[in-house]
Amino acid sequence: MLMIVLAVLASFIPSMFFYFWFQNRKKDDTDYRKTCTKVLGSGMLSVFPVTAASMSLNILMNLTLKGRVPLLIQEAFYKFIVLAFAEEFVKYMTGRKYVLQRKQNVSWMDIAAFMTIAACGFNIIESVVYAIGSDVITILVRGVTALHEFYGMIMGYYIGKRFCTGNKKYLLPAFLIPWFLHGLYDYSLSKELLAVNDNLVFLPFLAILLTWIIGFRVFIKLIKGRNDPMYTSPLHDVH
């Protein structure tokens, strides 16, 4: 039991790292720092509507699709639509709430911060939930890979870029990249898919690798842009 608790606490490290990194970029802005804390709390609470929605949709799916469509397709629908889409949409709405509250004084970096922190909060509570009946290795892998945090960061980066450039085309990668990577990871862990061919065991690692490559590239851009006016100047077309 002690090892499980320690593993869960260790799994929080990436989330807390990103939370404090974004929060401390404006050490003298008390309102911004308080908003970051509120976003983290809202991200934690967002787990509950997602859980309720996914359970309800899963029951509905079993009533309508079970026995009528191939199991692999049914599992893909559940992982990509019921889970991945629902989770990314709720995290987006959580971050968006605080972006709109500060829209007269929100920057590209702020948008990336709020979306990432919302994902951090979500991940913290989800890690606790997944720890029930899980093992130490699984808990640590889920935490260390920082997938939710990178999904939120990628989304926030491209949404911020959309408003900074005024080009709506950036909304497409803002939603499609996190959703696809999230769905691919969840689906790649499906027992039904792995039963098709043992070689498919590499898929979860591919999903993690792709997330890291894109996520770290975005994070490096944010690090370099921390003092760049393009990233830090207030935007005036946020809605």
N, C-alpha and C positions, 0 to 999 in steps of 0.2 A: 504493500500500500504506500509506504514511504517513497519508494522508487517511482511510482506512478505520479505522486504529488510533485516530486522533484522534476520529473520529465515534463509535466504540464507547466510548471513555473519556467523551466528552461525554454519551452516552446513559445513563451511570451516575449522572449528577448528580441527577435526581429521586429515585432509590432511596437514594442516600447522604444526601440532604437529609432525607427522612422517617426514615431510620434514626437519624441523629444528633439529629433533633428529639425523637423519642420516647425515645432513650437518655438525653439530657441533661435530661429533665424530673425525673430523680432523681439529681442529681449526687453526692449523698452516700450513695447506696445502691449499694455495690459489687456486691452479689449480683445486684441487678436489672440493672445495667449489663452484668455478665458474661452474664446470661441473654439479654439482647438480642443480644449478640455470638454466642452459641450458636444463637439462633433464625436469625440471618442466615446462618450457616454451614449449618444444616440446610435452610434455604430454597434455598440454592445446590445442595445435594446432591439435593434433591427433583426437580430437573430430570431426573435420570437414570431413576428408576422411571417417571416420566410418559412419557419418550421411549420406553422399552422397551414400556410398556403400549400407547401409541398406535400404535407400529409393528406390534405383534402384532395389535391390534384392526383396524388398517387392512388387514392381510393377510387376516384372517378375514372382514372385511366384503366384500373383493373376491371372495373365494371363494364367499360365500353370497348376496350381493346384486347383484353386477355382472351386468347384462343382464336382471335380473329386476324391478328397480324403476327408475323414471325417474332419470336422472343427478342432477337437482336435489334430489330427495329423498335420494338416496344421499349427496350432498355435504352436505346439511343435517344428516343423521344423523352424519356424520363430524365436522363442525365443532362441533355443539352437544353431542353425546354423547361421542364419542371424544376430542376435544380439550378443549373448554371445561369439560365436567363433570369430566373426569379431572384437569385442572390445578387447578381450584378445590377439588376434593375433597382432593387431595394437599396443597395449601397449607393447607387447613383442618386436616387431620390433623397437619401440622407445627406449626402454632401451638397447636393443642389440647394437644399433648404438654407444652409448657412452661406452659400455663395450669394443667393438672392438677398439675404438679410444684409449683406455688406456690399451689394452691387455697386454702390457709389464709390467704394474704396477697395475694390477687390482686384487683384492682379493675377496674371497668368500663374505665378508661383503660388498664390493663395488658393486658386482653384485646384492645382495639383495637390497642395497640402490637405485641403479638406476632403478630397476624394480618397486620398491615401489613408488619412487618419480614420475615416469612416470604415474603411476596410480593415484597419488595425483593430478597431473595437469589435467588429464582427468576428474577426479571427480569434480574439481572446476568448469570447464566450463559446464559440463553436469548438475550440480546442478542449474546453472543459467538458462540453457535451460528448464529444467524440472519445474522451478519455474513459468514459463508462464502458467497461467490458473490453477495452483495448489493451494493447501491450506497450511497453516502454519504447521500443524501437519505432513503432508506428506513430506514437505521439511525437517523438523527437523529429522524425522525418517530416511530418506535417508542419511542425513549427519552424524548423531550420530552413526549409525550402522557401518560406515566405511567399507563397503563391498568392494568397489573398491580397497581401500588401502590394505586390507588383501589379496585380490586376487593377487595383484602385489607382495606383500611380500612373499606369499607362492610360487609363481612362481620363484621369485628371489632366495629364499632360496634353492630350489631344483636344480635350474640350477647351482648355486654356488657349491652345494654339488657334482653335477655331475663332475665338473672340478676339485674340490678339491680331490675327491676320484678316478677319472678316470673311474668311473662306469657309463655307459650310461643308466642304468636302472632308474636312478633318473630323466631322462627327462620325463618319463611317468607321475609320479605324478606332475611334474612341470607344465604340460599342462592340464592333465585330471582333477585334483582337482579344480583349479580355473574355468575351463570351466564348469564342472558339477555343482558346487555350484552356479555359475552365472546363468547358464541356468535354474537350479531348482528354483532359486528365481524369475527370470522373468516369468517363466511358471506358477509358483504357484499363481501369481497375475492375471492371465488371467481370464476374466469374463466367458469364455467358460468352463474352468475347474471348477471354483467355482459353476457354474450352475449345474454341474453333481451331486454334493453332498455338502450340507452345512458344513459337517464335515471337508471338505478339506481346510477350512479356516485356519487350523493350519499349513499348508505347508509353508507359508512365514516365520513363526516364527521358524519352523524346519530348514529352509535354513539359516536363520540368526544365529541360535544357532550353527549349524555345522560349519559355517564360523568363528564364534567367538572362538569356541573350538580349531579348527586347527590353526586359525590366531594367537591367543594369545599364544599358545604353541610355534609356530615359533618365535614370537616376544620375548618371554622369553629366548629362546635359543640364539637369537641375542644379547640380553642384557647381558647374561652371557658370550658370546663370544666376547664382544666388545674389550677386551684386550688379547684375546687368539690368539697366533700366527697362529693356524690352520685357524682361520677366517680372520685374518688381513694380513697374509703374501702374497706377490704377487704370482699369479698362472702363469704358463708358458705354458699351453696347452689350451688357450682360443681361439676359432675360430668360 
